[in-house]
């Protein structure tokens, strides 16, 4: 069941686009994951994120990809890594995640409306 939220609630969530500029393995994560560096442009800068997307995406396929992230959650410690943004995606029945991304290239830091 969907929980109804107000427009004001939605406006509090900063969903912004960034470009993945670095991808590294994350062997200390409990589930297979990558450490991502994502460039959100001058206003926000480069932020770190952890993503459990190793089965559907290679490191090479991720470099240069634009993704949509929540940029105003508090940082979260994952093993020895501080994740600063939540990279969003769609969870498939088997638990794998398909990243959410714009259909066309947009400026880094653009806000989803």
SVG drawing of the C-alpha trace seen along z (x, -y; Angstrom):
<svg xmlns="http://www.w3.org/2000/svg" viewBox="-2 -26 41 40">
<polyline fill="none" stroke="black" stroke-width="0.4" points="0.0,0.0 1.3,-3.5 1.6,-5.9 0.4,-9.4 2.8,-12.2 2.4,-16.0 4.0,-18.0 6.1,-19.7 7.4,-16.2 8.5,-15.5 10.2,-18.9 12.4,-18.0 14.1,-15.1 17.0,-16.4 17.1,-14.0 19.9,-15.2 21.8,-13.8 25.6,-13.2 28.2,-11.5 30.1,-8.5 33.8,-9.4 35.4,-6.6 34.4,-3.0 36.2,-0.7 35.6,2.8 34.3,2.8 35.5,6.1 34.6,5.2 30.9,4.8 28.6,7.6 27.0,8.0 29.0,7.5 29.1,3.7 31.1,0.9 32.4,-2.3 31.4,-5.1 32.6,-8.7 29.9,-10.8 30.3,-14.4 27.3,-16.6 28.9,-19.8 30.2,-22.9 27.4,-23.5 27.5,-20.0 30.9,-18.6 32.0,-15.0 30.4,-12.7 30.8,-9.0 28.2,-6.3 28.2,-2.5 26.0,-0.5 25.1,3.2 25.0,3.4 27.9,5.7 25.9,8.4 24.3,6.1 27.1,3.5 30.8,3.7 33.1,1.0 33.8,0.0 30.1,-0.2 29.5,-2.5 32.3,-5.1 30.7,-8.2 27.1,-7.0 24.7,-9.6 22.7,-8.5 20.0,-9.9 20.9,-10.2 19.4,-11.5 21.9,-14.1 20.4,-15.3 20.4,-12.2 23.0,-12.2 26.2,-10.3 26.1,-6.6 29.0,-4.4 29.2,-1.1 32.1,1.0 35.1,-1.3 33.4,-3.6 31.3,-6.7 28.5,-6.9 27.4,-10.5 24.6,-10.0 22.0,-7.3 22.3,-6.1 18.7,-5.2 17.5,-2.3 14.7,0.2 14.8,3.5 14.0,6.6 12.3,9.7 15.7,11.4 17.0,8.5 19.3,7.0 19.1,3.3 18.7,1.4 20.0,-2.1 17.8,-5.1 19.3,-7.5 18.1,-10.3 17.3,-9.4 19.5,-12.2 22.6,-13.9 21.8,-16.7 24.0,-19.1 25.5,-17.5 23.6,-18.7 20.3,-19.1 17.4,-18.5 14.6,-16.1 11.3,-17.9"/>
</svg>
